[in-house]
């Protein structure tokens, strides 16, 4: 089906002319069929279409789509990253759904909005999008090439890179203070009975559950079962154990359920599988998740100061974490975790939004 768009011809094509792939025009050396097919036109979208340019990356397999051009103004109150996020939520949520849901994205897609900061101590502000809404922080996305101070909805973090002979080997960040919120709790879960868990904060609140207690192997082949368990446990915990962060309601939400288990690679400490929002699964070990786990392990005497451990994801990618400092958050004893990982840029693209498209805001079939 032809796209609804304007077309700039070569000067001799009549209006509505189409390209005939059977044309005897020969391919130039090194020219693809696509280049030959498109060569008669310089296609441009109509000026009234919205255009947003993004860069796609992944950290340990977890995708991230970063908006780099085409973002509308974020309103008059841009003094804080939370104010920017609220304005975006109220006025531009269709951009979130349009970029992250099908047909441009998929059910487990993530996004980031980076803006200049009015805070002189920060290099920039960033807030994060997902297919179900908004995240307080996406620590796995912070993989940068120099030391930067970054304001997120969960607080300020600092990131830097290990560069050897001009190559980035690994990146690190000091996360927000992380702490145990409710240790050694139990909840009744329909179909499962009593489930043991801990609640910890690592930039977001998580219920942390031992997968072996549920007799589930944290392997990709069990993806559907893991999602089902995560959704059931999260619903039960949310209904029974409300969470409250000392900084206010913006962070006072149980973000997900982290299942822990033995590693596939014995050189690693353990495995982390994070089921968050309404059934999304993190392909990475989850930067905020390993931070929450570090707080839990340190409090139980299972992790020492400056001891680095490496934690696997569901696909076998890894992140490192260590306790870099001690502090407090309100009444909670806390740690400052330092997380390490790797990320890769995979593509750059421009998305077009035709106002006549009935699916302009995207859709999701989970």
N, C-alpha and C positions, 0 to 999 in steps of 0.2 A: 504494500500500500504506500502511495506516495506521501511524503511529509508535507504538511501545510506550512509553506515557507516561501520567501521570495527567492528568485533565482536571477543571477546576473549572467547573461549569455555571452557568447563570443562576438556578437555584433551581427552574425548572419543567421542565428537560430530564430525561428518564429516563436511568438509567445506560446508557452505550453509544450515546446519541443522536448523530446526525450532522447536520451542517448541509446544508440543501438549497439549492444555488445558485439554483434556480428560484423561491425564495421571493419574494413580491411586495414585500418590504422594499426601499424606494428608497434609493439612495445619497444621502448628505448632500453638499452642495456641497463640492467639493474632496476628497471621500473616494474612495480607490481601491477597485477591486474586492477587492484583498487585504484591506483594512481591513474591508470589508463581510463578506467570507468568514469572517474571524476574530472578528468582533465578538461572537458569542454566548458566547465562552469567554475565560477568562484562563488560558492554558496555562502550566503550570509543569512542569519536569522533576522526576522523583522525587528525593527528597533523597539517595538513595544514588548517583546518577549524579555523576561528576566533571565539574566545570564550570571551564573555563579561558577567560579573557577576553584577547583579543589586539588589538593595533593593527597594521595592515598599512601598510607604506610602500614607496616605491621610490626608489632613487638611480640616476639615469640609466637607468631601466628595470629595474634589478635588484631583485627583490622581497625584502622582509624582514618577517617576522612576529615582533613583539615581545610576549612574555608580560607582561601587566600585572596579572593577578589570577588566583588559583586555584592557584598553584604550591605544592606541598607543601614541608615543611621540608627544608632541604638538609643536615641531619645535624649532629653535634656539632662537627666540625672545619671551621669556616668562617673560619679565619684568613687563607686566601689564595684567590684566584680559581681557582687550579689545584685546590685541595682541593674547592671547591664543584663544579667541573666533574667531577672524578673521582666524587664522590658521586652526582651526577646521572646520569652514564654507568652506574654500577653499579646504581642503584635506579630511575631514572625514564626510561630510554631509550625506553620505550613512549610517553611524552609526546612526545618528539622525533618518532618515526615517526608517531604519531597526528595530530600537528598539521601535519607537513610533507608526508607522503605522501598519495596519494589515499585517500579521497575528499575530504579537507579541503584538500589541497595538490596539489602536482605534482612532477615529477622534478627541477626546478631551483629548488625553494623553499628559502629560508633562514630561520633563526630566531635570536632573541637572548633571553638570560635576564639580566635586570638585577637586581642585589641591592645592599643596603647594604654598605658596605665597613668592615672593622675597621681599615683603614689610615687614620690621621688625615690623611694628605696627599692622599687620594683622595676624590672626591665620590661615586663608586660603583664597583662591580665589574660586569663584563659578560663573558659567554662566549657563543660562537656555535655554532649547530647547522646542519647541512645534511642532505640526504636520505641521504647515505652515512655520516655520522658527525658529527665535530666539527672546527671550524676554529680555528687559533691566534689569528686576529684577522680581523675583517671591517671593514677601514678605511672602506669606502664607507658603512657604517652609521652612522658617527660624524658626524652632521650636527645640531648642537645650537645652542641659542639664547643661551648665555652661555659664558664661559670655564670649562671643567671639566677636572679631572684624573681620568682614567679608567684603572682597572687592567684589563688584558686578559691572557689567557694568554701573549701575546708580550711583555708589558711595559706600562709606563705611557705613555699618550699624552695630549696636551692638545688640546682643541677649543674653537673660538670662532666667532662669526658676524660677518659684515659686515651691519649693520643701517642702513638709510637710511629716515628718516621712519617708523619703526616697522615697516618691512618687511624681512624677511631676504632679502638679495640672493644671498648665497653663504656657505657655511660652510667652515671650514678646520680642519686638525688637524696637529700636529707628531707624526709617526709615530715608531716605535721606530727605533733605528739600523739602517741598511741598508747592505749591502756585497756585493761580488763574492765568490763562494765558489770557483768553478772557471771561469776564463775560457777561451775558445777551445778547447773540447773537441770530440771527434767520437765518435759511437756508431753501431754497425751496427744498423739497424732492418729487420726482416723486411719485404720488399716495397718498401722504399725505398732500401736501400743505406746508405752512410755519410751521417750527418746532422750538420751543424755546430750547436753550441749553446754557450751560456754558462749557468752556474748562478749566480743571485744571490738574496739574501735581502732582503725588504722588509716583514717581519712574518710571512712564510712563504717557503719555498724554492720557486723556479721555475726550470725549464729554459726559456731564452729562445731562440727560433728565428726566423730570417728566413723569412717565408712565401714570398717571391719565389724563394728557393733551392729550394723544393718546388713551384714553379709553381702556387700556389693563391692565388686572390683572396679577401681577407678580407671577403666579403659574405654577407649572410643566406642567399642562395640556395645557398651552398656549406656551409651549417651541418653537414649530415651528413658531408661529406668532412672538414671541419675537426675534428669530434669524433673521427672514425676515426683521423686523423693524430695527434691529441693523445694518444689512448689508446695507440697503438702506440709513440710516442716516449717517453711517460712510463714505460711498462713497460720499455723498453730501458735508459733512463737509470737507473731505480731498481735494475735488476739489475746494472748495471755501475759506477755512481758513487754509493755511499752518501753521505749528507750528515750532518754533525754540527754542531750549534750549540753555541757555547761555554757557554751557560747550561744545557744538559742535554738529555735525550732527548725532552722534551715538544715541542720545536720541531724535532727532527732527522728530518724527513720531507719528501720532495719533494711539495709540495702540488699542483702543476699544471704545465702547459706553456703559455707565453705566445708566441703568434705575433705578430710585428710586421710592419708593411708601410706603404706610403705612405698618406697620408690621402685621403679623398674631398674634403674641404674644404682647399684649399691654405693657409688661414689657420691650420691646425693642424699640429702637428709630425709626427705619425705616427698609426698605428692599432694598437691592442692587442686581441687576442682571447685570453682566458684559458680554457683547457679544464682543469678541475680535478676532483679526486676521481676518480670512475669514469665521467666523460663529461658532467659538468655544464658549461655554458657561461655565463660571466658576461655579462650584458647591458650592464653598465657597463664603464668602462675598467679597473676594479679598483684600489682604493686601494693595496693592498700591491703590486700589479703595477707601477703607475707608479712606486712607491717603489724597487722593485728595478731598474727600468729607469733611473731617475735615478742610482742608484749606478753602474751600468754606463756610462752616458753620461759621467758626471763623470770616472770613472777613465780613460776614453779621450780626454779632452779635448774632448768634443763637447757639454758642458754646463758653463757657468760658475757660480760662486757667485751665488746670488740671481737667476739667470736663470730666468724662468718659461716653461714650455712647456705647450701644451694637447694632450692625447692623446685620440683618438677611440676609441669602442667599436665593436662589430660592428653596432650599430644607429644609430651616428652621434652618440650622446650623448658628452659630454666631461668630463674632469677636468683640472685643472692640477697641476703639480708643480714644485718648485724645491728646490735644495740650500740649506738654511737654516744648517746648522752642519757642522763636521767633528768626528769623534771616532774611537774605536776600539772594537772588540768582540773581546776576546781577541787573537789575532794578526792580526786583519783591520782594515785601514783602512776607516773607515765614514763615512757621511754621515747627517745628520738631515734627512729630507725633510719638506717642508711641502706638503700636498695640499689642493686646493680642489674643491668640487663642490656640487651641489644635490640636495635630497631632498624628497619630497612624501608627506604622509599621505593614504591612499586609502580606508581603511575601519577600522571597529572592530566586532568580533564576539565572540560567546561560543560556544565549541565544547562540545558535550555528549558524554560518553563513557558509553554504555549498556553495562554489563558483560556483557549477553547478546549483544551484537553480535559476530559472528564475525570481523568486519574492524575491530575497535576499534583495533588497532595500525597500521592503514593497510596499503597495498600499493603497488607501483610496477610499471608497465609502461613501460619506457623506449623 
